[in-house]
Amino acid sequence: MHAIDFNCDMGEGFGAWRMGDDLALLDHVTSANVACGFHAGDPATIRAP
C-alpha cells in the first residue's frame, strides 16, 4: 500500500490579504508548513485558530 503526504502551506496571509481558508484545508491535508512571519504571514494570521 502506498501513502501520499498531502502537504499545504498555511498562515501566509498578511493583514487584509487573505490567502485561502486554512481551517477548511486542515480537513484535507496530512501535514502542513506553518508560516513563521519572516517571508509570509503576520502575527495575527499566525495566531489565528
mmCIF file of the N, C-alpha and C atoms, coordinates in Angstrom:
data_MODEL
# 
_entry.id   MODEL 
# 
loop_
_atom_site.group_PDB 
_atom_site.id 
_atom_site.type_symbol 
_atom_site.label_atom_id 
_atom_site.label_alt_id 
_atom_site.label_comp_id 
_atom_site.label_asym_id 
_atom_site.label_entity_id 
_atom_site.label_seq_id 
_atom_site.pdbx_PDB_ins_code 
_atom_site.Cartn_x 
_atom_site.Cartn_y 
_atom_site.Cartn_z 
_atom_site.occupancy 
_atom_site.B_iso_or_equiv 
_atom_site.pdbx_formal_charge 
_atom_site.auth_seq_id 
_atom_site.auth_comp_id 
_atom_site.auth_asym_id 
_atom_site.auth_atom_id 
_atom_site.pdbx_PDB_model_num 
ATOM 1   N N  . MET A 1 1  ? 0.842   -1.174 0.000  1.00 0.00 ? 1  MET A N  1 
ATOM 2   C CA . MET A 1 1  ? 0.000   0.000  0.000  1.00 0.00 ? 1  MET A CA 1 
ATOM 3   C C  . MET A 1 1  ? 0.892   1.243  0.000  1.00 0.00 ? 1  MET A C  1 
ATOM 4   N N  . HIS A 1 2  ? 0.568   2.216  -0.805 1.00 0.00 ? 2  HIS A N  1 
ATOM 5   C CA . HIS A 1 2  ? 1.313   3.463  -0.883 1.00 0.00 ? 2  HIS A CA 1 
ATOM 6   C C  . HIS A 1 2  ? 0.577   4.556  -0.130 1.00 0.00 ? 2  HIS A C  1 
ATOM 7   N N  . ALA A 1 3  ? 1.341   5.449  0.457  1.00 0.00 ? 3  ALA A N  1 
ATOM 8   C CA . ALA A 1 3  ? 0.745   6.599  1.150  1.00 0.00 ? 3  ALA A CA 1 
ATOM 9   C C  . ALA A 1 3  ? 1.233   7.880  0.485  1.00 0.00 ? 3  ALA A C  1 
ATOM 10  N N  . ILE A 1 4  ? 0.358   8.850  0.428  1.00 0.00 ? 4  ILE A N  1 
ATOM 11  C CA . ILE A 1 4  ? 0.707   10.152 -0.129 1.00 0.00 ? 4  ILE A CA 1 
ATOM 12  C C  . ILE A 1 4  ? 0.563   11.189 0.972  1.00 0.00 ? 4  ILE A C  1 
ATOM 13  N N  . ASP A 1 5  ? 1.596   12.001 1.162  1.00 0.00 ? 5  ASP A N  1 
ATOM 14  C CA . ASP A 1 5  ? 1.552   13.096 2.114  1.00 0.00 ? 5  ASP A CA 1 
ATOM 15  C C  . ASP A 1 5  ? 0.999   14.310 1.381  1.00 0.00 ? 5  ASP A C  1 
ATOM 16  N N  . PHE A 1 6  ? -0.204  14.727 1.730  1.00 0.00 ? 6  PHE A N  1 
ATOM 17  C CA . PHE A 1 6  ? -0.829  15.887 1.100  1.00 0.00 ? 6  PHE A CA 1 
ATOM 18  C C  . PHE A 1 6  ? -0.503  17.092 1.967  1.00 0.00 ? 6  PHE A C  1 
ATOM 19  N N  . ASN A 1 7  ? 0.502   17.864 1.554  1.00 0.00 ? 7  ASN A N  1 
ATOM 20  C CA . ASN A 1 7  ? 1.062   18.956 2.335  1.00 0.00 ? 7  ASN A CA 1 
ATOM 21  C C  . ASN A 1 7  ? 0.545   20.307 1.855  1.00 0.00 ? 7  ASN A C  1 
ATOM 22  N N  . CYS A 1 8  ? 0.456   21.274 2.776  1.00 0.00 ? 8  CYS A N  1 
ATOM 23  C CA . CYS A 1 8  ? -0.064  22.593 2.422  1.00 0.00 ? 8  CYS A CA 1 
ATOM 24  C C  . CYS A 1 8  ? 0.655   23.679 3.230  1.00 0.00 ? 8  CYS A C  1 
ATOM 25  N N  . ASP A 1 9  ? 0.948   24.812 2.587  1.00 0.00 ? 9  ASP A N  1 
ATOM 26  C CA . ASP A 1 9  ? 1.466   25.979 3.293  1.00 0.00 ? 9  ASP A CA 1 
ATOM 27  C C  . ASP A 1 9  ? 0.293   26.711 3.926  1.00 0.00 ? 9  ASP A C  1 
ATOM 28  N N  . MET A 1 10 ? 0.419   27.098 5.188  1.00 0.00 ? 10 MET A N  1 
ATOM 29  C CA . MET A 1 10 ? -0.688  27.731 5.895  1.00 0.00 ? 10 MET A CA 1 
ATOM 30  C C  . MET A 1 10 ? -0.222  28.964 6.653  1.00 0.00 ? 10 MET A C  1 
ATOM 31  N N  . GLY A 1 11 ? -1.167  29.842 6.977  1.00 0.00 ? 11 GLY A N  1 
ATOM 32  C CA . GLY A 1 11 ? -0.871  31.032 7.764  1.00 0.00 ? 11 GLY A CA 1 
ATOM 33  C C  . GLY A 1 11 ? -0.100  32.089 7.002  1.00 0.00 ? 11 GLY A C  1 
ATOM 34  N N  . GLU A 1 12 ? -0.212  32.096 5.677  1.00 0.00 ? 12 GLU A N  1 
ATOM 35  C CA . GLU A 1 12 ? 0.592   33.014 4.876  1.00 0.00 ? 12 GLU A CA 1 
ATOM 36  C C  . GLU A 1 12 ? -0.098  34.337 4.551  1.00 0.00 ? 12 GLU A C  1 
ATOM 37  N N  . GLY A 1 13 ? -1.311  34.535 5.013  1.00 0.00 ? 13 GLY A N  1 
ATOM 38  C CA . GLY A 1 13 ? -1.978  35.812 4.771  1.00 0.00 ? 13 GLY A CA 1 
ATOM 39  C C  . GLY A 1 13 ? -1.248  36.945 5.487  1.00 0.00 ? 13 GLY A C  1 
ATOM 40  N N  . PHE A 1 14 ? -1.503  38.159 5.058  1.00 0.00 ? 14 PHE A N  1 
ATOM 41  C CA . PHE A 1 14 ? -0.861  39.307 5.696  1.00 0.00 ? 14 PHE A CA 1 
ATOM 42  C C  . PHE A 1 14 ? -1.856  40.452 5.731  1.00 0.00 ? 14 PHE A C  1 
ATOM 43  N N  . GLY A 1 15 ? -2.335  40.800 6.939  1.00 0.00 ? 15 GLY A N  1 
ATOM 44  C CA . GLY A 1 15 ? -3.281  41.904 7.084  1.00 0.00 ? 15 GLY A CA 1 
ATOM 45  C C  . GLY A 1 15 ? -4.539  41.669 6.270  1.00 0.00 ? 15 GLY A C  1 
ATOM 46  N N  . ALA A 1 16 ? -4.832  42.572 5.344  1.00 0.00 ? 16 ALA A N  1 
ATOM 47  C CA . ALA A 1 16 ? -6.044  42.482 4.528  1.00 0.00 ? 16 ALA A CA 1 
ATOM 48  C C  . ALA A 1 16 ? -5.939  41.424 3.429  1.00 0.00 ? 16 ALA A C  1 
ATOM 49  N N  . TRP A 1 17 ? -4.753  40.892 3.166  1.00 0.00 ? 17 TRP A N  1 
ATOM 50  C CA . TRP A 1 17 ? -4.556  39.913 2.095  1.00 0.00 ? 17 TRP A CA 1 
ATOM 51  C C  . TRP A 1 17 ? -4.696  38.506 2.644  1.00 0.00 ? 17 TRP A C  1 
ATOM 52  N N  . ARG A 1 18 ? -5.881  37.940 2.503  1.00 0.00 ? 18 ARG A N  1 
ATOM 53  C CA . ARG A 1 18 ? -6.153  36.577 2.960  1.00 0.00 ? 18 ARG A CA 1 
ATOM 54  C C  . ARG A 1 18 ? -5.677  35.597 1.904  1.00 0.00 ? 18 ARG A C  1 
ATOM 55  N N  . MET A 1 19 ? -5.068  34.520 2.324  1.00 0.00 ? 19 MET A N  1 
ATOM 56  C CA . MET A 1 19 ? -4.548  33.511 1.391  1.00 0.00 ? 19 MET A CA 1 
ATOM 57  C C  . MET A 1 19 ? -5.225  32.171 1.652  1.00 0.00 ? 19 MET A C  1 
ATOM 58  N N  . GLY A 1 20 ? -6.440  32.006 1.191  1.00 0.00 ? 20 GLY A N  1 
ATOM 59  C CA . GLY A 1 20 ? -7.128  30.732 1.333  1.00 0.00 ? 20 GLY A CA 1 
ATOM 60  C C  . GLY A 1 20 ? -7.804  30.582 2.686  1.00 0.00 ? 20 GLY A C  1 
ATOM 61  N N  . ASP A 1 21 ? -8.441  29.443 2.864  1.00 0.00 ? 21 ASP A N  1 
ATOM 62  C CA . ASP A 1 21 ? -9.184  29.133 4.083  1.00 0.00 ? 21 ASP A CA 1 
ATOM 63  C C  . ASP A 1 21 ? -8.434  28.033 4.831  1.00 0.00 ? 21 ASP A C  1 
ATOM 64  N N  . ASP A 1 22 ? -7.504  28.434 5.681  1.00 0.00 ? 22 ASP A N  1 
ATOM 65  C CA . ASP A 1 22 ? -6.654  27.472 6.385  1.00 0.00 ? 22 ASP A CA 1 
ATOM 66  C C  . ASP A 1 22 ? -7.459  26.450 7.185  1.00 0.00 ? 22 ASP A C  1 
ATOM 67  N N  . LEU A 1 23 ? -8.484  26.894 7.894  1.00 0.00 ? 23 LEU A N  1 
ATOM 68  C CA . LEU A 1 23 ? -9.268  25.963 8.714  1.00 0.00 ? 23 LEU A CA 1 
ATOM 69  C C  . LEU A 1 23 ? -9.938  24.887 7.867  1.00 0.00 ? 23 LEU A C  1 
ATOM 70  N N  . ALA A 1 24 ? -10.476 25.255 6.731  1.00 0.00 ? 24 ALA A N  1 
ATOM 71  C CA . ALA A 1 24 ? -11.122 24.273 5.851  1.00 0.00 ? 24 ALA A CA 1 
ATOM 72  C C  . ALA A 1 24 ? -10.096 23.302 5.271  1.00 0.00 ? 24 ALA A C  1 
ATOM 73  N N  . LEU A 1 25 ? -8.906  23.781 4.966  1.00 0.00 ? 25 LEU A N  1 
ATOM 74  C CA . LEU A 1 25 ? -7.868  22.913 4.401  1.00 0.00 ? 25 LEU A CA 1 
ATOM 75  C C  . LEU A 1 25 ? -7.398  21.851 5.391  1.00 0.00 ? 25 LEU A C  1 
ATOM 76  N N  . LEU A 1 26 ? -7.451  22.149 6.676  1.00 0.00 ? 26 LEU A N  1 
ATOM 77  C CA . LEU A 1 26 ? -6.980  21.180 7.676  1.00 0.00 ? 26 LEU A CA 1 
ATOM 78  C C  . LEU A 1 26 ? -7.735  19.862 7.622  1.00 0.00 ? 26 LEU A C  1 
ATOM 79  N N  . ASP A 1 27 ? -8.961  19.875 7.121  1.00 0.00 ? 27 ASP A N  1 
ATOM 80  C CA . ASP A 1 27 ? -9.727  18.635 6.991  1.00 0.00 ? 27 ASP A CA 1 
ATOM 81  C C  . ASP A 1 27 ? -9.198  17.743 5.877  1.00 0.00 ? 27 ASP A C  1 
ATOM 82  N N  . HIS A 1 28 ? -8.341  18.273 5.015  1.00 0.00 ? 28 HIS A N  1 
ATOM 83  C CA . HIS A 1 28 ? -7.925  17.534 3.823  1.00 0.00 ? 28 HIS A CA 1 
ATOM 84  C C  . HIS A 1 28 ? -6.429  17.254 3.735  1.00 0.00 ? 28 HIS A C  1 
ATOM 85  N N  . VAL A 1 29 ? -5.606  17.885 4.538  1.00 0.00 ? 29 VAL A N  1 
ATOM 86  C CA . VAL A 1 29 ? -4.152  17.684 4.448  1.00 0.00 ? 29 VAL A CA 1 
ATOM 87  C C  . VAL A 1 29 ? -3.666  16.713 5.512  1.00 0.00 ? 29 VAL A C  1 
ATOM 88  N N  . THR A 1 30 ? -2.511  16.108 5.247  1.00 0.00 ? 30 THR A N  1 
ATOM 89  C CA . THR A 1 30 ? -1.912  15.216 6.236  1.00 0.00 ? 30 THR A CA 1 
ATOM 90  C C  . THR A 1 30 ? -0.715  15.852 6.928  1.00 0.00 ? 30 THR A C  1 
ATOM 91  N N  . SER A 1 31 ? -0.217  16.957 6.370  1.00 0.00 ? 31 SER A N  1 
ATOM 92  C CA . SER A 1 31 ? 0.841   17.717 7.027  1.00 0.00 ? 31 SER A CA 1 
ATOM 93  C C  . SER A 1 31 ? 0.769   19.160 6.535  1.00 0.00 ? 31 SER A C  1 
ATOM 94  N N  . ALA A 1 32 ? 1.347   20.067 7.326  1.00 0.00 ? 32 ALA A N  1 
ATOM 95  C CA . ALA A 1 32 ? 1.272   21.483 6.970  1.00 0.00 ? 32 ALA A CA 1 
ATOM 96  C C  . ALA A 1 32 ? 2.572   22.190 7.318  1.00 0.00 ? 32 ALA A C  1 
ATOM 97  N N  . ASN A 1 33 ? 2.916   23.192 6.501  1.00 0.00 ? 33 ASN A N  1 
ATOM 98  C CA . ASN A 1 33 ? 4.019   24.104 6.786  1.00 0.00 ? 33 ASN A CA 1 
ATOM 99  C C  . ASN A 1 33 ? 3.369   25.394 7.273  1.00 0.00 ? 33 ASN A C  1 
ATOM 100 N N  . VAL A 1 34 ? 3.662   25.789 8.502  1.00 0.00 ? 34 VAL A N  1 
ATOM 101 C CA . VAL A 1 34 ? 3.023   26.969 9.067  1.00 0.00 ? 34 VAL A CA 1 
ATOM 102 C C  . VAL A 1 34 ? 3.979   28.151 8.971  1.00 0.00 ? 34 VAL A C  1 
ATOM 103 N N  . ALA A 1 35 ? 3.494   29.261 8.407  1.00 0.00 ? 35 ALA A N  1 
ATOM 104 C CA . ALA A 1 35 ? 4.319   30.458 8.252  1.00 0.00 ? 35 ALA A CA 1 
ATOM 105 C C  . ALA A 1 35 ? 4.839   30.921 9.606  1.00 0.00 ? 35 ALA A C  1 
ATOM 106 N N  . CYS A 1 36 ? 6.052   31.461 9.602  1.00 0.00 ? 36 CYS A N  1 
ATOM 107 C CA . CYS A 1 36 ? 6.657   31.928 10.850 1.00 0.00 ? 36 CYS A CA 1 
ATOM 108 C C  . CYS A 1 36 ? 6.812   33.445 10.879 1.00 0.00 ? 36 CYS A C  1 
ATOM 109 N N  . GLY A 1 37 ? 6.315   34.134 9.847  1.00 0.00 ? 37 GLY A N  1 
ATOM 110 C CA . GLY A 1 37 ? 6.341   35.586 9.848  1.00 0.00 ? 37 GLY A CA 1 
ATOM 111 C C  . GLY A 1 37 ? 7.543   36.222 9.190  1.00 0.00 ? 37 GLY A C  1 
ATOM 112 N N  . PHE A 1 38 ? 8.465   35.441 8.657  1.00 0.00 ? 38 PHE A N  1 
ATOM 113 C CA . PHE A 1 38 ? 9.640   36.027 8.010  1.00 0.00 ? 38 PHE A CA 1 
ATOM 114 C C  . PHE A 1 38 ? 9.326   36.459 6.581  1.00 0.00 ? 38 PHE A C  1 
ATOM 115 N N  . HIS A 1 39 ? 8.920   35.516 5.730  1.00 0.00 ? 39 HIS A N  1 
ATOM 116 C CA . HIS A 1 39 ? 8.595   35.862 4.343  1.00 0.00 ? 39 HIS A CA 1 
ATOM 117 C C  . HIS A 1 39 ? 7.092   35.869 4.093  1.00 0.00 ? 39 HIS A C  1 
ATOM 118 N N  . ALA A 1 40 ? 6.315   35.353 5.016  1.00 0.00 ? 40 ALA A N  1 
ATOM 119 C CA . ALA A 1 40 ? 4.868   35.300 4.845  1.00 0.00 ? 40 ALA A CA 1 
ATOM 120 C C  . ALA A 1 40 ? 4.204   35.282 6.213  1.00 0.00 ? 40 ALA A C  1 
ATOM 121 N N  . GLY A 1 41 ? 2.973   35.742 6.244  1.00 0.00 ? 41 GLY A N  1 
ATOM 122 C CA . GLY A 1 41 ? 2.214   35.732 7.489  1.00 0.00 ? 41 GLY A CA 1 
ATOM 123 C C  . GLY A 1 41 ? 2.509   36.958 8.339  1.00 0.00 ? 41 GLY A C  1 
ATOM 124 N N  . ASP A 1 42 ? 1.570   37.273 9.204  1.00 0.00 ? 42 ASP A N  1 
ATOM 125 C CA . ASP A 1 42 ? 1.745   38.338 10.173 1.00 0.00 ? 42 ASP A CA 1 
ATOM 126 C C  . ASP A 1 42 ? 1.336   37.783 11.530 1.00 0.00 ? 42 ASP A C  1 
ATOM 127 N N  . PRO A 1 43 ? 1.651   38.455 12.631 1.00 0.00 ? 43 PRO A N  1 
ATOM 128 C CA . PRO A 1 43 ? 1.347   37.892 13.957 1.00 0.00 ? 43 PRO A CA 1 
ATOM 129 C C  . PRO A 1 43 ? -0.118  37.493 14.141 1.00 0.00 ? 43 PRO A C  1 
ATOM 130 N N  . ALA A 1 44 ? -1.060  38.305 13.683 1.00 0.00 ? 44 ALA A N  1 
ATOM 131 C CA . ALA A 1 44 ? -2.472  37.979 13.869 1.00 0.00 ? 44 ALA A CA 1 
ATOM 132 C C  . ALA A 1 44 ? -2.880  36.757 13.069 1.00 0.00 ? 44 ALA A C  1 
ATOM 133 N N  . THR A 1 45 ? -2.411  36.633 11.831 1.00 0.00 ? 45 THR A N  1 
ATOM 134 C CA . THR A 1 45 ? -2.749  35.484 10.994 1.00 0.00 ? 45 THR A CA 1 
ATOM 135 C C  . THR A 1 45 ? -2.136  34.214 11.548 1.00 0.00 ? 45 THR A C  1 
ATOM 136 N N  . ILE A 1 46 ? -0.910  34.279 12.006 1.00 0.00 ? 46 ILE A N  1 
ATOM 137 C CA . ILE A 1 46 ? -0.235  33.090 12.517 1.00 0.00 ? 46 ILE A CA 1 
ATOM 138 C C  . ILE A 1 46 ? -0.892  32.603 13.822 1.00 0.00 ? 46 ILE A C  1 
ATOM 139 N N  . ARG A 1 47 ? -1.361  33.517 14.652 1.00 0.00 ? 47 ARG A N  1 
ATOM 140 C CA . ARG A 1 47 ? -2.004  33.147 15.919 1.00 0.00 ? 47 ARG A CA 1 
ATOM 141 C C  . ARG A 1 47 ? -3.436  32.685 15.753 1.00 0.00 ? 47 ARG A C  1 
ATOM 142 N N  . ALA A 1 48 ? -4.075  33.007 14.635 1.00 0.00 ? 48 ALA A N  1 
ATOM 143 C CA . ALA A 1 48 ? -5.492  32.684 14.441 1.00 0.00 ? 48 ALA A CA 1 
ATOM 144 C C  . ALA A 1 48 ? -5.709  31.180 14.526 1.00 0.00 ? 48 ALA A C  1 
ATOM 145 N N  . PRO A 1 49 ? -6.844  30.763 15.105 1.00 0.00 ? 49 PRO A N  1 
ATOM 146 C CA . PRO A 1 49 ? -7.131  29.325 15.209 1.00 0.00 ? 49 PRO A CA 1 
ATOM 147 C C  . PRO A 1 49 ? -7.414  28.704 13.864 1.00 0.00 ? 49 PRO A C  1 
# 
